Structures are given as structure tokens and as C-alpha cells.
């Protein structure tokens, strides 16, 4: 394992579509949505053997920092970095760049989401190794492309060249373009061509490369990041510097700030299973249903009920009679009942509770 390789995990999301289990202080990535361990714990454990754990950083927020440390005891406490306020993914990438540079100016680092479900850890590690290898040898950004299995309209896509190269046994192609979430007809066309990957939000780059892209393509954000770096160089603590400077950083995604403008981008083809489990119906892909198509975590009784998802706390029984295709989630202080085809609207329900200042049911 190279000491000049780092991995930074973005773990500040709120997971609102998984309410009422997902809360501000303990959102989706800190819960065992799929599997027996929190998604973030699974993400970190998959990295064993890729880089030393002391080279794994997590960027989260002040509300979640303690819980993140609780579920990731394998990491040094100081490796959990708290944003005082969310400023979107470009700010998180920029902060990661500053912090990794201070540890190793010539380092290569990978940015990963905290909450993806990947069962084939060995293949995942092999693709990361290939990404590191390319980023170390060339002045390029490397992203990971997920081979699409159906015409998804909820993901961005990566359009790549048809002739590529091999890196550590992994197929690597130059990227033509990053494209936004398509409609169904367009997604079907993408699938037919075989020239598109899903964009899984995983990136690898040398410190100098991503710093150069930020300076060129996001100069307003870059000036704020330079202030953070200079203040840290003066001996101030990270928390105090972020408290002062971070709220003023430009709020923009890394896709808009860098990826859609960068000229030298390559994509490593995934050879592992992948699911971003973005909403409750996604868990059906990971749990065995009963003979009526019901997926249950906890104790439930069904009578003439089909295709439902039921999750409840230990000791609580949920009984469904004559209903189909519902999501029913019970927690000690809140219960959700929602048709599966309305799962996207759970986020709006959370916003409604915020407007009514029902914070105790969101925290």
C-alpha cells in the first residue's frame, strides 16, 4: 500500500428519502439500510488493503461527526472532518485537496460517496487500484463508470470513447462528455450504443491536477480554499478556520465546477456490482421477498397483501390486510405509510415537517 495514496469519503448527506429511519443526526449512511452494518462502515471496510486506514478521511458535518466516529472506530478521530455548513460537493473536494496536500503534496487521492452498496469488494478494490495507477502516471482525472443494466433516468451518464487501454487489467477509456439525467427514450439509446456508463460519483486525481482544475474552472471557490490553506499554515486549528471561512465558499457541485469542463478525463470500467439505494424501493433488490412479493425487516403479519415493504423496530409488529405495493416504516416516534410509486415524495414530506418546525421528528 502506497503512503502517497489517500481516500476521502463524502458523508454529509441527509438521506431524506429514507425518513423516518434516516434523521439529520443519523442519516442513511449511518444506518444498516442494506446489510447488518451501517453503509458508511461497509464503505470503509471495503478499503482495507487499498490504503492504510490512517490515509482515509471522512468529510461530514457537525451534526453527524460524533456518530461517524462511532461507526468508524478503525479511523483516527482527527480523520473525521466536520463542515460547519454544507456547501455542495465542489467545496468538499476542494477541502479534501487542501487537507491531503498538507499531508503529502504529491499525493493521489480518490473521492467516494459514503452510501453505495457494493458486495464484490475484491473487484471494487481492483478498479480503485487501476484508477490510482492511471492518475499517478498521467495528468488526468479518473472516474469510475458503472456499466448500466437498464435504461435508468435517475443517474447522470458518462459518454466514452470506444477504443481504450488496460490498467491493472481494467478497461480504461477517454471521456467524451458527462451528460445529465436523461429521459427514458434517451436512456434506452444510451444503453443500445454501449458507449455510456452510469456516473457513480467516484473520482481519482493527483493533488496538483484537481487543484489546477479548481483554480481554472472555479476561481471564486479557489480563492476561498486558498484562504483556508493560508490560515492553516499560520497555525490556526482546522475547526476555527472552517467556522470562519467555509460558510462563504461558493456553493456548486463538482460536476458543474470541474467535471463538465475538464479536458483530460478518463473512465475506469467497473467490474463490481453497484447500487446507490436512493430510496426505499431499492432495498427490494437486496432482500428476499416472500411468496407474495413482500419484503420485511422486523416483525410483520400479512393477509391478502402483496408487494409491500415493511420495516419496523424490534418488538413492534406491523399487520397489513388487503393492501398492495406500500412502504410502511415504523420508528419509536414516527410512522411512514406511502405507495411505492410515490417514494420520491418522501423528501417533500420531510420539507413539510421542517416548515411546521417538527424538528424532533427529523433530528
Number of C-alpha atoms within 10 A of each C-alpha: 10 11 13 17 22 25 26 26 24 22 25 28 19 17 21 24 21 25 26 22 25 20 22 18 19 21 25 28 25 26 21 14 22 19 13 9 15 21 23 26 21 25 22 20 14 17 18 13 11 20 18 16 18 15 20 23 24 29 22 24 21 16 17 23 21 17 14 27 17 14 18 21 10 14 20 14 17 11 16 23 23 23 23 18 17 18 17 16 18 23 25 23 23 21 22 25 26 20 20 24 19 14 13 14 15 15 21 27 28 23 21 19 20 26 27 19 19 18 15 13 17 14 16 19 17 19 24 24 19 23 30 24 16 23 26 19 9 13 15 20 24 29 27 24 26 24 20 18 9 10 19 19 16 14 19 19 25 25 22 22 16 12 9 14 11 12 17 15 10 19 17 28 21 20 23 18 18 21 16 15 16 18 12 13 10 14 21 15 14 22 17 11 9 13 17 27 25 24 23 22 16 18 28 30 26 28 22 16 19 22 20 13 19 25 17 15 18 19 14 13 20 22 15 19 24 15 14 21 19 13 17 19 11 8 9 12 11 15 14 13 17 20 14 11 15 23 15 13 19 19 15 16 16 19 17 14 21 20 19 16 15 18 15 15 23 26 29 27 19 22 17 17 14 17 16 14 19 18 18 21 21 14 16 18 12 14 14 12 15 12 9 13 16 21 24 20 14 15 15 15 12 15 10 10 18 20 19 24 25 25 23 20 15 12 7 13 14 17 11 17 11 9 14 18 17 23 22 20 22 21 15 11 10 12 15 18 14 16 16 18 11 11 19 16 14 20 15 13 15 21 15 12 14 14 10 9 11 13 13 10 15 22 13
